[in-house]
Amino acid sequence: MHITRALGLCFPLLLCLPAGADSGPRPMRLATLEWLPYVGKIVPKDGLSTVIASAAARNAGYSLSVDYFEWTVTLAKGEKDPAFAGYFPEYYTEERAKACHLSKSIGTSMLGLATMKDTPVQWNALSDLNAVKIGVVEGYSNGEAFDAMVKQGKQPVENAASDTFNLRRLISKKVPAIAIDREVLRYLLLRSPMRNETVFSPKPLGELTLHVCFKRTPAGKEMQEAFDAGLQKIDIKKIGGDYMKQLDLSGT
């Protein structure tokens, strides 16, 4: 079961421009997942990435709506289902760039390892992690170098259905470390009694850019170009900083 969200309202931090066409904005339907605080039904305006994507779409004359699925279903819907224009948010990888028309960056993700404070994982070169089984979310990219080690059978991993399940396994010490976005970890730990017992490694796996993945079709290319033009009219960095402050103040 999935939920469709219509996202026509203007976020107060954004410059909201009229669609310009007498017939009203055209629909832009994207598949997504619950990846708090970037996308999700329980955070303001359906998450930071949704706020940014909605503004860019609106500036381009579109009205964004999103449907929520698990990540593997999100990929299938966004790439193959004719009812969807694409999906988001997606990390940039060469593989993704060949599979769809990626928008310009709608933000960044600091990706790293989370461990328990009393059992840190020490590493210098990425290959040092080959001696450690890392908890990952099925279908997520964790940086091209890390992903390559996994595909080559050099890096042992244990798959989970979501970051929430992955974090639970870390806290219960079923895995020594998990790959996770820094802001996702911070959000998931906001109300957790283990907040001060869980740490994000100071050495990141990488800072990856986030994108909307439009179908690799002529229509998808047209929509991607219009979206990118709309994206240039907003201040992503300021929106991101203000949004994260809002989350802290609201206690969500």
C-alpha positions in Angstrom: 0.0 0.0 0.0 1.2 3.5 -0.8 0.2 7.1 -0.1 0.0 9.8 -2.7 0.9 13.3 -1.5 0.0 16.5 -3.3 2.5 19.2 -2.7 1.0 22.5 -4.0 1.6 24.8 -1.0 4.6 27.1 -0.8 7.2 26.6 1.9 7.6 29.9 3.7 11.3 30.0 3.1 11.0 29.8 -0.7 10.3 32.3 -3.5 7.0 31.0 -4.8 6.4 31.9 -8.4 3.2 31.5 -10.3 3.0 28.7 -12.8 2.5 31.2 -15.6 0.2 29.1 -17.8 -3.5 29.8 -17.9 -4.3 26.1 -17.8 -2.4 25.8 -14.5 0.7 23.8 -13.7 1.4 20.5 -15.4 1.7 17.4 -13.2 5.0 15.9 -12.1 4.5 12.6 -10.3 7.6 11.1 -8.6 8.1 7.9 -6.6 10.0 8.2 -3.4 10.6 6.5 0.0 10.5 7.3 3.7 14.1 8.7 4.2 13.7 11.1 7.1 14.4 14.0 7.2 14.9 14.3 3.4 11.5 12.7 2.5 8.7 11.5 4.7 5.1 11.9 5.7 5.7 12.9 9.3 8.1 15.8 8.8 7.2 19.4 7.7 6.3 19.6 4.0 7.2 16.0 3.4 10.9 16.5 4.0 13.8 18.7 2.9 14.3 17.1 -0.5 10.6 17.4 -1.3 10.6 21.1 -0.3 13.4 21.7 -2.8 12.0 19.5 -5.5 8.5 21.1 -5.1 10.0 24.6 -5.4 12.0 23.7 -8.5 9.0 22.0 -10.1 6.7 25.0 -9.4 9.2 27.4 -10.8 9.3 25.3 -14.0 5.5 25.3 -14.3 4.8 21.9 -12.7 2.9 20.7 -9.6 4.8 17.9 -7.8 3.1 15.0 -6.2 4.8 12.0 -4.6 4.0 8.4 -3.9 5.8 6.5 -1.1 7.1 3.0 -1.5 10.0 0.9 -0.2 13.2 1.8 -2.0 13.4 -1.2 -4.4 9.8 -0.5 -5.4 10.5 3.2 -5.8 13.3 2.4 -8.3 11.0 0.1 -10.3 8.1 2.6 -10.3 10.3 5.5 -11.2 12.2 3.7 -14.0 9.4 1.6 -15.6 5.9 2.6 -14.5 4.4 5.0 -17.1 2.4 6.7 -14.4 5.6 8.2 -13.0 8.0 10.8 -14.4 10.8 9.4 -12.2 11.9 9.1 -8.6 14.0 10.8 -6.0 16.2 11.4 -4.1 19.0 9.5 -5.8 22.8 9.7 -5.3 24.9 10.5 -8.4 26.7 7.4 -9.8 27.9 6.7 -13.3 25.4 3.8 -13.4 22.5 6.1 -12.5 23.6 8.7 -15.0 23.3 6.1 -17.7 19.9 4.8 -16.5 18.0 8.1 -16.3 18.2 11.8 -16.8 19.6 13.1 -13.5 18.7 16.6 -12.4 21.2 19.0 -11.1 21.9 18.5 -7.4 19.0 19.1 -5.0 21.3 18.8 -2.0 24.1 16.8 -0.5 24.4 13.8 1.7 27.3 13.2 4.1 27.6 9.4 4.1 29.6 7.6 6.7 29.6 4.8 9.3 27.7 4.9 12.6 29.1 2.8 15.5 28.5 2.5 19.2 30.7 4.7 21.2 32.1 1.9 23.2 33.0 -0.2 20.2 34.3 2.1 17.5 35.5 0.9 14.1 39.0 2.3 13.2 40.0 2.6 9.6 42.2 4.6 7.3 41.9 3.2 3.8 38.5 2.0 2.6 39.9 -1.5 2.2 40.4 -1.6 6.0 36.7 -2.1 6.3 36.9 -5.5 4.5 37.6 -7.1 7.9 34.2 -5.7 9.2 30.7 -6.7 8.3 28.8 -3.4 7.6 25.1 -3.1 7.9 23.6 -1.5 4.7 20.1 -0.8 3.3 19.2 -3.0 0.4 19.4 -1.1 -2.9 21.2 1.9 -1.5 24.4 3.2 -3.0 27.1 3.8 -0.4 29.6 5.5 -2.7 31.0 3.9 -5.9 34.2 2.7 -4.3 32.4 1.0 -1.4 29.8 -0.5 -3.8 32.5 -1.8 -6.0 34.1 -3.7 -3.1 30.7 -5.2 -2.3 30.2 -6.3 -5.9 33.7 -7.8 -6.0 33.0 -9.8 -2.8 35.7 -8.0 -0.9 33.4 -6.1 1.5 31.0 -8.2 3.7 27.7 -6.5 4.3 24.3 -7.4 5.9 21.2 -6.0 4.2 18.3 -4.3 5.9 15.0 -3.0 4.7 15.5 0.5 6.0 17.8 2.8 8.0 15.6 2.3 11.0 16.0 -1.4 11.0 19.7 -1.0 10.3 20.1 1.3 13.3 18.2 -1.1 15.6 20.7 -3.8 14.6 23.6 -1.5 15.4 22.2 -0.6 18.9 21.6 -4.3 19.6 25.2 -5.0 18.5 24.2 -7.4 15.8 26.5 -5.5 13.4 29.6 -3.4 14.5 28.8 -0.6 12.1 26.3 0.7 9.6 26.5 2.9 6.5 24.1 5.9 6.9 23.6 9.5 6.1 24.6 11.8 8.9 21.3 13.8 9.0 19.3 10.6 8.8 21.2 9.2 11.8 20.8 12.5 13.7 17.0 12.5 13.0 16.5 8.9 14.0 18.3 9.5 17.3 16.5 12.7 18.2 14.3 11.0 20.8 16.4 7.9 21.3 17.8 7.0 24.8 20.8 5.8 22.8 21.5 9.2 21.3 24.7 9.8 23.3 25.8 6.2 22.9 25.8 6.2 19.1 28.4 8.1 17.1 29.0 9.1 13.4 32.5 8.4 12.3 34.6 11.5 11.8 36.0 9.9 8.6 33.2 9.9 6.0 32.6 7.4 3.2 31.9 10.5 1.1 29.8 13.5 0.5 27.4 12.6 -2.3 25.0 14.8 -4.3 21.3 14.1 -4.4 19.2 14.3 -7.6 15.9 13.6 -9.2 16.1 10.7 -11.6 13.8 11.4 -14.6 13.0 8.6 -17.1 15.5 8.3 -19.9 13.1 9.3 -22.6 12.6 12.5 -24.6 9.8 13.5 -22.3 12.0 12.8 -19.3 14.8 14.9 -20.8 12.4 17.8 -21.4 11.2 17.6 -17.8 14.7 17.4 -16.4 15.8 20.5 -18.3 12.8 22.5 -17.1 13.3 21.3 -13.5 17.0 22.3 -13.6 16.0 25.8 -14.8 13.6 26.0 -11.9 16.2 24.8 -9.5 18.5 27.7 -10.4 16.0 30.1 -8.9 16.2 28.8 -5.3 18.9 28.9 -2.6 19.3 25.3 -1.7 22.0 25.8 1.0 19.9 28.4 2.9 16.7 26.3 2.6 18.6 23.3 4.0 20.0 25.2 7.0 16.7 26.7 7.9 14.9 23.5 7.5 17.2 21.6 9.8 16.8 24.3 12.4 13.0 24.0 12.1 13.2 20.3 12.8 15.2 20.8 15.9 12.9 23.5 17.2 9.8 21.5 16.4 11.1 18.5 18.3 10.3 16.1 15.5 
